[in-house]
Amino acid sequence: MSRTEGNREQPSAGYDTSLDFSVEALPDAVVVADADTGRIVDANAAAGTLFHCHPADLVGQHQSTLHPAGRAADYAEAFQRGIDNERVNRLQNGDPVYIETADEQRKPVEINARRHTVDGQTVVLGVFREISEQLERQHQLEATTTRLETLLDALPLPVAVLDLDGTVQRWNQAAEETFGYAAEAIVGEQRSLFLDDTELTGLLDRLRDETAVSGYETVLRGCDGRRIPVELYAHPLYDDGTVSGVIGVAIDISDRQRRVQQLQVLHRLLRHNIRNQLGVIRGWAEELTSSEPAETDAAARISSASQELLEMSEEAKQIQSDLTADGQATPIGLQTVISALRELASDDSPPVEIRSSMPSGTVAVPAQTTRAITILGEAVLNHVDNGQLSVCVTPQDRYVIIELAGATSLLPAGERALIEHGHETALNHGDGLDIAHAHLLIQSLGGDISFDHADHDTPARTLRLELPRVDPNADSDLC
């Protein structure tokens, strides 16, 4: 801002100082300019503070010198909007309105202007309020919004932000891919994807009452008319403590439902049809029994195979029952699991040494741990026919490690494959579902099962189980 004597003029002789009190009383910077000449005739102390000068130094300056040079027309237009009762903090092109201080610093301001006529002289009162902090908060909000939009687009799950009327405010890329609606076609629209619009209204009412939606299963309709089963999670969004909208995630569960349906069909097939037909086969096998050795042997083989399949079907049913049991998360003392391991050892099995380092206080694991350990322990003891088997139980802060170690391989090659490679393999002769049963059960409990190899050339001789602790003493500070 120029401060040359050539730009100064003394206040008009006709200027009435009756405004002095009200101007000085205002907390914001006030500059009074002659409406005809644009020359400043008065300024209060707050104006001196804002412009880094004595208020008297402003008197006589043209009001255009208060702003950066070179954009007089833009600032004149903005000031006129202030006179027309607008609160002005932006130029027409969106740039902030700045003032320039005596030491040539720039400060963003908001301007309010009013015309007053005193004793025939018309003046303009310009009220200036610095908005540096406001602009900084706005920039931070814009940066945060940009980051959030980038994050939403990076998420692999469909995410939408709606206002309380159901108008879509945000629509990420995964939502586009899942439901077929492009963001530009759906943002700003009240487009319900629910088969029944009242369902959306009900959910919005719940969220308006600050009740989150979690694991809500329903069906949405895609852009191409497809029905898409989803699981919804939604939370209210707040503005100054008031619910202003919602953010929701819709997880496509089409594949999950298909897998469940397929498993149900296979289960029914296994439970009824196959069992019934195996019963028929066994019955006819008994009818084939005769004095002829060949026929008797064939009948015995058929009957034996049928019995084995019947037993496997029973075990498959037990696996399903164990995996859906309500007591999976029920705590059980670790000592109970250790006692179950001790009971597995019998007189004709290899000697079993059990070592444990129990901390003070209770250590508990999910109740179904005993079932998994029993199945796995029996399989190991049936395979290990010489040498000693050692079991080491080591509680950690949030989980428990159980290691079974022997002098030889603990399981047959076919049954080791599921644990080592992570996928089911073809059953060899004599193989059952024991290892698959234990493996699935341990995973369902949130645990893990693996082999520790001494080297890559010899079969693993140590089986390592990791199971979560569910007792109050478990270290949960990080959760």
Secondary structure, DSSP 8 states (H G I E B T S, - for coil): ----GGG-----TT--GGGHHHHHH-SSEEEEEETTT-BEEEE-HHHHHHHTS-HHHHTTSBGGGGS-TT-HHHHHHHHHHHHTT--B-B-TTS-B-EEE-TTS-EEEEEEEEEEEEETTEEEEEEEEEE-HHHHHHHHHHHHHHHHHHHHHHH-SS-EEEEETT--EEEE-HHHHHHH---HHHHTTS----BSSHHHHHHHHHHHHTT--EEEEEEEEE-TTS-EEEEEEEEEEEEETTEEEEEEEEEEE-HHHHHHHHHHHHHHHIIIIIIHHHHHHHHHHHHHH--S-HHHHHHHHHHHHHHHHHHHHHHHHHHHHHHHT-GGGGSEEEHHHHHHHHHHH--TTS--EEEEE---SS--EEETTHHHHHHHHHHHHHHH--SS-EEEEEEE-SSEEEEEEE-SS-SS-HHHHHHHHHSS-----TT--SHHHHHHHHHHHTT-EEEEE-SSSSS---EEEEEEE--STTS--TT-
